[in-house]
Amino acid sequence: MNKSIQRLASFSIYAFVALSLAVVYWQVARAGEIVSRPENPRLIDEEMRVQRGTIFDRRGNPLTETTVGENGYVKRSYLDPGLAPVTGFASHRFGPTGVEKAMDDYLAGRKGISAQAMLETQLFHRPVVGNDVALTIDLELQKVAEKALGGANGAIVALNPKTGAILAMVSHPSFDPNQLVFDPNVSQWSEEENRIDTYWRSLNADLNAPLLNRATQGLYTPGSTFKTVTLAAALERGIAKPDTRYQFEMKPPDAQHPTAWHANQFTTCQNHAENNLDLVHAYAYSCNVVFSDLGLQIGQRVYQDYAKAFGLGSAPPIEIGATASQLFHTPNYFSGDERFYALASTAFGQGEIAATPLQMALVASGVAADGEIYAPYVVSEVRRKDGTVLEKTTPHIWKRAMQPDTARLVRQIMVTSVDVGWASAAKVKGVKVAGKTGSAESGTSNKPHSWFIGFAPADNPVVAVAVLKEFAGYGSAEAAPVAKTIIEAAIQQQTP
């Protein structure tokens, strides 16, 4: 009898130890793995109860709203859908995008929550309340930019060239992030899921690519706006001066001039009646033949160095992600049989250049900031609900495009471009504006892409702008007036 009791006791002890080890294994050792499984219904349920922090613009205007239903489930709303390319959206179906993704840990309360708040949340089963995020976006200027672009497909970037802070970012067509947010307060969740799926499929099927942030991801031929890079390289290398004059009669290559390219294609400056212009007015009137000649004199190696110095080949380090612009994509583009044509066409903004509107805004910014290009950013700071600042962005230089003296020369020439050249539609009364238009051939039968890049006031810039309108025509007629509207609004905001 005693032996039976001993065996039973031993078995019970072993079973208890085994059970304890199993509990420790599954609830401690494997707990994190189990909880983090995407199919875990408890994880999804908890996520739907998280009260994400609010996203604000630079003036404290809320851009998002979080409402809690009677069942404790939370709905996220976006108060300005036009900012969808920046704010993105938070979805338990598709994950977060934009700022919602970049700052997800803070907004969802996984990071930056005080120890006391975390303890109270766990002990009293209170809902997780995330931290707030303040953006550099100016909602008022954003709305001006959205209205100025109108219904055209394209993009606008406005930033502070002295810091890199993005003031406005428009991409059109876009989408309504509210249509991708699940509403847990509806009676039929399955119908709500179907509604979201239907909208998501329509966005992906749309040939106009509304999910593409054209400002940071769209790659376009920049046209004559890229002459700004050629101008900077030519001035800094001493290949040309502002008063250097050009006559437009180019000869075919021969033994004495082996680098001269096939000139019969460009024998006059088609954008201006005169056959004799100085460098300043060749830029103002966007004379392709002058910049082709400058590109050939600069040479492909040096030209590529300057393109890299302006940021091409590197993705701008903005929180929401950006595509790297490229000078070319064909291997040996500048060293093959067509190398002279390749360099000449690149120098006036055609060739194989593929640039984002953000990149071209940074080109203008580099001129405005004495040759320094500040890293672009949209997140100003992260704050707790009590106002404690957890993280604050410090502006820093991303690229050094040119020397300050060179930048000042380029700036003066860009002012002339607006004063008397094709960029004159960007003039603002009482303000010196620096700028350059572009009409970029797209390689199709459509109209060219319409471009403008510039900044103002020229002597103390507060805003740099890039405007792109897809297949819209001449930059002087289409993009420059849009830029004028944005520049006027930005300067008015600075006026006491």
C-alpha positions as CSV (number, residue, x, y, z in Angstrom):
1,M,0.0,0.0,0.0
2,N,2.8,2.4,1.0
3,K,4.7,1.6,-2.3
4,S,1.6,2.4,-4.3
5,I,1.2,5.7,-2.6
6,Q,4.9,6.5,-3.1
7,R,4.6,5.6,-6.8
8,L,1.5,7.8,-7.2
9,A,3.2,10.7,-5.3
10,S,6.3,10.4,-7.5
11,F,4.2,10.3,-10.7
12,S,2.3,13.4,-9.5
13,I,5.5,15.2,-8.8
14,Y,6.9,14.4,-12.2
15,A,3.7,15.3,-13.9
16,F,3.6,18.6,-12.0
17,V,7.2,19.4,-13.0
18,A,6.6,18.4,-16.6
19,L,3.5,20.6,-16.7
20,S,5.4,23.5,-15.1
21,L,8.1,23.2,-17.7
22,A,5.6,23.2,-20.5
23,V,3.9,26.2,-19.1
24,V,7.2,28.0,-18.8
25,Y,8.2,26.9,-22.4
26,W,5.0,28.0,-24.1
27,Q,4.2,31.1,-22.0
28,V,7.7,32.4,-21.6
29,A,10.2,30.9,-24.1
30,R,7.8,30.8,-27.0
31,A,5.4,33.5,-25.9
32,G,6.8,36.2,-28.1
33,E,6.8,34.0,-31.2
34,I,3.2,32.9,-30.6
35,V,1.9,36.4,-29.9
36,S,3.6,37.8,-32.9
37,R,2.0,35.4,-35.4
38,P,-0.1,37.4,-37.8
39,E,-2.9,34.9,-37.7
40,N,-3.2,35.2,-33.9
41,P,-6.8,36.5,-33.4
42,R,-5.8,37.9,-30.0
43,L,-3.1,40.0,-31.6
44,I,-5.5,41.4,-34.1
45,D,-8.1,42.1,-31.4
46,E,-5.5,44.0,-29.3
47,E,-4.4,46.0,-32.4
48,M,-7.9,47.1,-33.0
49,R,-8.1,48.5,-29.5
50,V,-4.9,50.5,-29.7
51,Q,-5.5,54.2,-29.6
52,R,-2.8,55.4,-32.1
53,G,-1.3,58.8,-31.5
54,T,-2.4,61.8,-33.4
55,I,-0.4,63.1,-36.4
56,F,-0.3,66.9,-36.6
57,D,0.9,69.4,-39.1
58,R,3.6,72.0,-38.2
59,R,1.1,74.4,-36.8
60,G,-0.7,71.9,-34.6
61,N,-3.6,71.1,-36.9
62,P,-4.6,67.4,-36.5
63,L,-4.3,65.3,-39.6
64,T,-5.7,62.1,-38.0
65,E,-8.4,61.3,-35.6
66,T,-9.0,58.3,-33.4
67,T,-12.5,57.4,-32.2
68,V,-13.3,54.7,-29.7
69,G,-16.6,52.8,-30.0
70,E,-18.7,51.4,-27.2
71,N,-17.1,48.0,-27.7
72,G,-13.6,49.5,-27.2
73,Y,-12.6,49.0,-30.8
74,V,-10.9,52.0,-32.4
75,K,-11.4,53.6,-35.8
76,R,-8.7,55.7,-37.5
77,S,-9.7,58.7,-39.7
78,Y,-7.7,60.9,-42.0
79,L,-8.9,64.5,-42.0
80,D,-7.1,65.6,-45.2
81,P,-7.1,62.7,-47.7
82,G,-4.9,64.8,-50.0
83,L,-2.0,64.1,-47.7
84,A,-2.4,60.3,-48.1
85,P,1.0,60.0,-49.9
86,V,2.6,61.5,-46.8
87,T,0.6,60.2,-43.8
88,G,-0.1,56.9,-45.4
89,F,-2.6,54.7,-43.6
90,A,-2.7,52.1,-40.8
91,S,-4.5,48.9,-41.7
92,H,-4.6,45.5,-40.0
93,R,-5.2,44.1,-43.4
94,F,-2.4,45.8,-45.5
95,G,-0.1,47.1,-42.8
96,P,0.9,50.7,-42.3
97,T,2.3,53.0,-45.0
98,G,3.9,56.5,-45.1
99,V,4.4,58.2,-41.8
100,E,2.1,55.6,-40.2
101,K,4.7,53.0,-41.1
102,A,7.8,55.1,-40.4
103,M,6.6,56.1,-36.9
104,D,4.5,53.0,-36.2
105,D,6.3,52.0,-33.0
106,Y,5.7,55.4,-31.5
107,L,2.2,55.9,-32.8
108,A,1.1,52.4,-31.6
109,G,2.6,52.8,-28.2
110,R,5.2,50.1,-28.5
111,K,8.0,52.7,-28.0
112,G,8.2,55.9,-25.9
113,I,5.6,55.0,-23.3
114,S,6.6,55.8,-19.7
115,A,7.2,52.9,-17.3
116,Q,4.3,54.0,-15.2
117,A,1.8,54.2,-18.1
118,M,3.0,50.8,-19.3
119,L,2.5,49.3,-15.8
120,E,-1.0,50.8,-15.4
121,T,-1.9,49.5,-18.9
122,Q,-0.9,45.9,-17.9
123,L,-2.3,45.9,-14.4
124,F,-5.6,47.5,-15.1
125,H,-6.0,46.3,-18.7
126,R,-6.3,49.8,-20.0
127,P,-6.0,50.4,-23.8
128,V,-2.7,51.3,-25.2
129,V,-2.4,55.0,-26.0
130,G,0.3,55.9,-28.5
131,N,2.5,59.0,-28.9
132,D,1.8,61.9,-31.1
133,V,3.8,62.9,-34.2
134,A,4.3,66.4,-35.5
135,L,5.1,66.8,-39.2
136,T,6.9,69.6,-41.0
137,I,3.9,69.8,-43.4
138,D,2.1,73.1,-43.5
139,L,-1.6,72.2,-44.0
140,E,-2.5,75.7,-45.4
141,L,0.4,75.6,-47.9
142,Q,-0.5,71.9,-48.7
143,K,-4.1,72.9,-49.7
144,V,-2.8,75.8,-51.8
145,A,-0.5,73.3,-53.7
146,E,-3.3,70.8,-54.1
147,K,-5.6,73.4,-55.6
148,A,-2.8,74.8,-57.8
149,L,-2.1,71.4,-59.4
150,G,-5.8,70.9,-59.9
151,G,-6.8,67.7,-61.7
152,A,-3.5,67.3,-63.5
153,N,-1.5,64.1,-63.0
154,G,1.8,65.1,-61.4
155,A,3.5,66.1,-58.2
156,I,4.6,69.1,-56.2
157,V,7.3,69.3,-53.5
158,A,7.9,72.5,-51.5
159,L,10.6,72.5,-48.8
160,N,12.7,74.8,-46.6
161,P,16.1,74.8,-48.4
162,K,17.9,75.8,-45.2
163,T,16.7,72.7,-43.2
164,G,15.3,70.2,-45.6
165,A,11.8,70.3,-43.9
166,I,9.1,69.4,-46.4
167,L,6.4,72.0,-46.3
168,A,4.0,70.5,-48.9
169,M,4.0,67.4,-50.9
170,V,1.3,66.6,-53.5
171,S,0.9,63.6,-55.7
172,H,-2.1,63.3,-58.1
173,P,-4.0,61.1,-58.7
174,S,-4.1,59.8,-55.1
175,F,-6.5,57.8,-53.0
176,D,-8.7,58.2,-49.9
177,P,-7.0,56.4,-47.0
178,N,-10.3,56.4,-45.1
179,Q,-11.6,53.9,-47.6
180,L,-8.9,51.4,-46.5
181,V,-9.6,51.7,-42.8
182,F,-11.7,49.0,-41.2
183,D,-14.6,50.3,-39.2
184,P,-15.1,47.9,-36.2
185,N,-18.3,49.6,-35.2
186,V,-20.3,48.3,-38.2
187,S,-22.7,45.4,-37.7
188,Q,-21.4,43.2,-40.4
189,W,-17.6,42.8,-40.3
190,S,-17.5,40.6,-43.4
191,E,-19.2,43.3,-45.5
192,E,-16.7,45.8,-44.2
193,E,-13.9,43.5,-45.2
194,N,-15.4,43.1,-48.7
195,R,-15.8,46.9,-49.1
196,I,-12.1,47.4,-48.3
197,D,-11.0,44.6,-50.6
198,T,-13.1,46.1,-53.5
199,Y,-11.5,49.5,-53.1
200,W,-8.0,48.0,-52.8
201,R,-8.4,46.1,-56.0
202,S,-9.7,49.1,-57.8
203,L,-6.7,51.1,-56.8
204,N,-4.3,48.4,-57.9
205,A,-6.1,48.0,-61.2
206,D,-6.1,51.8,-62.0
207,L,-3.7,52.5,-64.8
208,N,-3.1,56.0,-63.4
209,A,-1.3,54.3,-60.4
210,P,-3.0,56.3,-57.5
211,L,-1.0,54.4,-54.9
212,L,2.3,55.7,-56.4
213,N,3.7,58.7,-54.6
214,R,4.8,60.6,-57.7
215,A,6.7,63.1,-55.6
216,T,9.1,60.6,-54.1
217,Q,8.8,57.5,-56.4
218,G,7.8,58.8,-59.8
219,L,10.8,58.8,-62.2
220,Y,10.6,61.3,-65.1
221,T,12.9,62.9,-67.6
222,P,13.6,66.3,-66.0
223,G,14.2,68.3,-69.3
224,S,15.8,71.7,-69.1
225,T,15.5,71.9,-65.3
226,F,18.6,69.6,-65.3
227,K,20.6,72.3,-67.1
228,T,21.0,73.7,-63.6
229,V,23.4,70.8,-62.8
230,T,25.3,71.3,-66.1
231,L,25.5,75.1,-65.4
232,A,26.9,74.5,-61.9
233,A,29.5,72.0,-63.2
234,A,30.6,74.3,-66.0
235,L,31.0,77.4,-63.8
236,E,32.8,75.6,-61.0
237,R,35.2,73.9,-63.4
238,G,36.0,77.2,-65.2
239,I,34.7,75.9,-68.5
240,A,32.4,78.9,-68.8
241,K,31.7,82.3,-67.2
242,P,28.4,84.1,-67.0
243,D,29.5,86.5,-69.8
244,T,30.9,83.7,-72.1
245,R,29.2,84.1,-75.5
246,Y,28.1,81.4,-77.9
247,Q,27.5,81.3,-81.6
248,F,25.5,78.4,-82.8
249,E,27.4,76.9,-85.7
250,M,28.8,73.5,-84.8
251,K,30.9,71.5,-87.2
252,P,30.8,67.7,-87.6
253,P,33.6,65.8,-85.9
254,D,37.0,65.8,-87.5
255,A,40.6,64.9,-86.7
256,Q,41.2,68.2,-84.9
257,H,37.9,68.1,-83.0
258,P,37.2,64.4,-82.3
259,T,34.8,65.1,-79.4
260,A,32.5,67.4,-81.4
261,W,29.2,65.6,-81.9
262,H,27.0,65.3,-84.9
263,A,26.1,69.0,-85.2
264,N,23.7,69.0,-88.0
265,Q,20.9,68.2,-85.5
266,F,21.5,71.5,-83.6
267,T,22.8,74.4,-85.6
268,T,20.8,77.2,-84.0
269,C,19.2,77.9,-80.6
270,Q,15.7,77.0,-81.4
271,N,14.3,78.6,-78.2
272,H,15.6,82.1,-79.2
273,A,15.9,84.1,-82.3
274,E,19.5,85.4,-81.7
275,N,22.5,83.3,-82.8
276,N,24.7,84.9,-80.2
277,L,24.0,84.7,-76.5
278,D,26.0,84.8,-73.3
279,L,25.7,81.9,-70.8
280,V,23.2,83.8,-68.6
281,H,20.7,84.2,-71.4
282,A,21.4,80.8,-72.9
283,Y,20.2,79.4,-69.6
284,A,17.3,81.9,-69.4
285,Y,16.1,81.0,-72.9
286,S,17.0,77.3,-72.4
287,C,19.3,76.9,-75.4
288,N,20.0,73.2,-75.8
289,V,23.0,73.6,-78.1
290,V,25.0,75.6,-75.5
291,F,24.4,73.1,-72.8
292,S,25.3,70.2,-75.1
293,D,28.6,71.9,-75.8
294,L,29.1,72.5,-72.1
295,G,28.4,68.8,-71.3
296,L,31.0,67.7,-73.9
297,Q,33.6,70.1,-72.5
298,I,32.9,68.9,-68.9
299,G,33.4,65.3,-69.9
300,Q,31.5,62.2,-68.8
301,R,33.5,61.4,-65.6
302,V,33.3,64.9,-64.2
303,Y,29.7,65.2,-65.2
304,Q,28.8,62.0,-63.4
305,D,30.6,63.3,-60.3
306,Y,28.5,66.4,-60.2
307,A,25.3,64.4,-60.8
308,K,26.2,62.3,-57.7
309,A,27.0,65.4,-55.7
310,F,23.5,66.7,-56.4
311,G,22.1,63.3,-55.1
312,L,21.5,61.2,-58.3
313,G,22.2,57.6,-57.6
314,S,21.3,57.8,-53.9
315,A,17.8,57.6,-52.4
316,P,17.0,60.8,-50.4
317,P,16.9,59.8,-46.7
318,I,13.3,60.9,-46.1
319,E,11.3,58.9,-43.5
320,I,8.6,57.8,-45.9
321,G,11.0,56.4,-48.4
322,A,12.1,57.6,-51.8
323,T,13.4,56.2,-55.1
324,A,16.9,57.0,-56.2
325,S,17.1,59.1,-59.3
326,Q,19.5,57.9,-62.0
327,L,21.6,59.6,-64.6
328,F,21.3,56.7,-67.0
329,H,20.4,53.0,-67.0
330,T,22.1,51.5,-70.0
331,P,25.5,50.0,-69.2
332,N,28.4,51.9,-70.7
333,Y,26.0,54.7,-71.7
334,F,28.7,57.3,-71.7
335,S,31.4,55.1,-73.2
336,G,29.7,53.3,-76.1
337,D,29.4,54.3,-79.8
338,E,26.9,57.0,-79.1
339,R,28.8,58.4,-76.1
340,F,29.0,61.9,-77.5
341,Y,25.3,62.1,-78.2
342,A,24.6,60.5,-74.8
343,L,26.6,63.2,-72.9
344,A,25.3,66.0,-75.1
345,S,21.6,65.1,-74.7
346,T,22.1,64.4,-70.9
347,A,23.6,67.9,-70.5
348,F,20.4,69.6,-71.6
349,G,18.2,67.2,-69.5
350,Q,17.2,64.5,-71.9
351,G,19.1,61.3,-72.5
352,E,18.3,58.6,-70.0
353,I,18.0,60.7,-66.9
354,A,15.2,59.6,-64.6
355,A,14.5,61.9,-61.7
356,T,11.8,62.3,-59.0
357,P,10.2,65.7,-58.3
358,L,11.8,65.4,-54.8
359,Q,15.2,65.1,-56.3
360,M,14.7,68.1,-58.5
361,A,13.4,70.1,-55.6
362,L,16.7,69.2,-53.9
363,V,18.7,70.5,-56.9
364,A,17.0,73.9,-56.5
365,S,17.5,73.6,-52.7
366,G,21.3,73.1,-53.2
367,V,21.5,76.3,-55.2
368,A,19.4,78.2,-52.6
369,A,21.5,77.0,-49.7
370,D,25.0,77.9,-51.0
371,G,25.7,74.5,-52.5
372,E,24.6,72.4,-49.5
373,I,21.7,70.0,-49.8
374,Y,19.9,69.3,-46.5
375,A,18.4,65.9,-46.0
376,P,14.7,66.1,-46.6
377,Y,12.4,65.1,-43.7
378,V,8.7,65.2,-42.9
379,V,8.7,64.3,-39.2
380,S,9.5,67.2,-36.9
381,E,9.1,65.6,-33.5
382,V,7.5,62.8,-31.4
383,R,5.7,63.8,-28.2
384,R,3.9,62.0,-25.4
385,K,0.4,63.0,-24.6
386,D,1.7,65.2,-21.8
387,G,3.8,67.1,-24.2
388,T,7.2,65.5,-23.4
389,V,9.3,65.5,-26.5
390,L,10.7,62.0,-27.2
391,E,12.4,62.6,-30.5
392,K,13.2,65.7,-32.5
393,T,14.7,65.9,-36.0
394,T,17.9,67.9,-36.3
395,P,18.5,69.2,-39.8
396,H,21.7,67.9,-41.4
397,I,23.5,68.2,-44.7
398,W,23.0,65.3,-47.1
399,K,25.1,66.4,-50.1
400,R,27.5,69.2,-51.0
401,A,26.7,69.9,-54.6
402,M,29.1,72.9,-55.3
403,Q,31.1,75.6,-53.7
404,P,29.2,78.6,-52.2
405,D,30.7,81.0,-54.8
406,T,29.4,78.8,-57.6
407,A,26.0,78.5,-56.0
408,R,25.7,82.3,-55.9
409,L,26.5,82.6,-59.6
410,V,23.9,80.0,-60.4
411,R,21.4,81.8,-58.2
412,Q,22.0,85.0,-60.1
413,I,21.5,83.3,-63.4
414,M,18.3,81.6,-62.2
415,V,17.0,85.0,-61.2
416,T,17.6,86.3,-64.7
417,S,15.7,83.2,-66.0
418,V,12.6,84.4,-64.2
419,D,13.2,88.1,-64.8
420,V,13.5,87.9,-68.6
421,G,13.5,84.2,-69.7
422,W,11.0,81.4,-70.2
423,A,10.5,81.1,-66.4
424,S,8.9,84.6,-66.2
425,A,5.5,83.2,-65.5
426,A,6.8,82.4,-61.9
427,K,7.4,86.1,-61.2
428,V,6.0,87.3,-57.8
429,K,5.5,91.1,-57.4
430,G,8.1,92.6,-55.0
431,V,10.1,89.3,-54.7
432,K,13.1,88.1,-56.5
433,V,12.4,84.6,-57.7
434,A,15.1,82.2,-59.0
435,G,13.9,79.4,-61.3
436,K,14.1,77.2,-64.4
437,T,11.4,75.7,-66.5
438,G,11.6,72.4,-68.4
439,S,9.6,70.7,-71.2
440,A,10.8,67.1,-71.1
441,E,10.2,64.8,-74.1
442,S,8.8,61.6,-72.8
443,G,9.6,59.3,-75.7
444,T,5.9,59.0,-76.6
445,S,3.5,60.9,-78.9
446,N,2.1,62.7,-75.9
447,K,2.9,66.3,-75.0
448,P,6.1,66.8,-73.0
449,H,6.2,66.8,-69.2
450,S,5.9,70.3,-67.8
451,W,8.5,71.2,-65.1
452,F,9.6,74.1,-62.9
453,I,12.2,74.2,-60.2
454,G,13.1,77.3,-58.2
455,F,13.2,79.2,-54.9
456,A,12.4,82.5,-53.3
457,P,13.2,85.1,-52.1
458,A,16.5,84.7,-54.0
459,D,18.6,86.6,-51.5
460,N,17.2,84.8,-48.5
461,P,15.2,81.7,-49.6
462,V,12.4,80.4,-47.4
463,V,11.0,77.9,-49.9
464,A,12.3,75.8,-52.8
465,V,9.8,74.2,-55.2
466,A,9.6,71.5,-57.8
467,V,6.4,71.2,-60.0
468,L,5.7,68.4,-62.4
469,K,2.7,68.1,-64.6
470,E,2.6,64.9,-66.7
471,F,2.2,65.3,-70.5
472,A,1.0,68.9,-70.0
473,G,3.1,70.8,-72.5
474,Y,5.6,73.7,-72.0
475,G,6.9,74.3,-68.5
476,S,6.7,78.1,-69.0
477,A,2.9,77.8,-69.6
478,E,1.9,75.0,-67.2
479,A,4.3,74.4,-64.4
480,A,5.7,78.0,-63.8
481,P,2.3,79.5,-62.9
482,V,1.7,76.7,-60.4
483,A,5.0,77.4,-58.8
484,K,4.2,81.1,-58.6
485,T,1.0,80.4,-56.6
486,I,2.9,78.2,-54.1
487,I,5.8,80.7,-53.7
488,E,3.4,83.6,-53.1
489,A,1.6,81.6,-50.4
490,A,4.8,80.5,-48.7
491,I,6.2,84.0,-48.6
492,Q,2.9,85.5,-47.3
493,Q,3.1,83.1,-44.4
494,Q,6.5,84.5,-43.5
495,T,5.3,88.1,-43.6
496,P,4.5,89.5,-40.1
